[in-house]
């Protein structure tokens, strides 16, 4: 209960941080307001760098509270951005931050969290590698009175997850499938019916089976595609339509490339079948898939016959591929907004309060429904890269041009 004891000293700074950080506050009562709670549009870079009077003043009162932040890996840009943004937001609020990346290795992440607890962390923010592997760490945290915030990925099978900040993961899957349908011409970007009629051949990829998000993305996508399967507008020639067949352990690019190669060899090579599209739930997988497709002689661009490939995370290499007409779309989840919500939640716990949730039904972790704050995501097409990613300060025009984060 160490965290609870220092609450009084924090009270005022907490209120200022909440006011400065949250705009409308984390407490809006429905998902539609989710984006309101994030920093205003042009404050994105502030989440990265720290800034602005009110928040900085508030930081002065933060005392010596420390927060452990456990991120899964640095091999994907988004998690580096998440780590940086959470750290900056917490430091701005006056906390000491212990930020650790685990190289996608489960024992490493467990040890890092054990260490954070031993070192006296006052709160934990955790993006799990394997959502089922942290029960003993969470028990230890609960014994020590340390609140645990599950970050982006739900930690499963534990009573001791206090709050969950994430995006509307089912909706992300809907958006991934929608972008595939737009790429095939079955829908237009505005959601209206497109000119194409099909039939089209598609193949399906899913994320890591130990990541709770992967099934949400898959369910949202499959529910969206199902009517097109039912009337045979879409067919999956490989026959691999189960999540378990489509899943890519640890979201590995190489594994996705290999699976795409195997499907091409087994199902398409030497036949008249044309592959029209691939549902991919993450930009890293998309790039592996695109490499396999191009190596088999397709493309190299969509205009030259490369199948439509979806994605997620707006990684800069994929944003460039979209601008170059190679990858069709991605899903933008603004990590700055997610980080801001994590800071708000940590702050609330350390003030002895419950963070306000906007979803208390969806995320059952196997033991309990974890109160959640869900943010909204956007589909990125070539046509809105400027508006969504450049104008908001997420990527610069130069980064989009080079495909490299600066
Ligand atoms: C995240 C995605 C990300 C994936 C791979 C998921 O848990 O929600 O944004 O693409 O992990 O890192």
Boltz pocket constraint, residues with backbone or C-beta under 6 A from the ligand:
constraints:
  - pocket:
      binder: B
      contacts: [[A, 76], [A, 78], [A, 152], [A, 153], [A, 207], [A, 211], [A, 213], [A, 214], [A, 251], [A, 281], [A, 282], [A, 283], [A, 312], [A, 313], [A, 333]]
      max_distance: 6.0
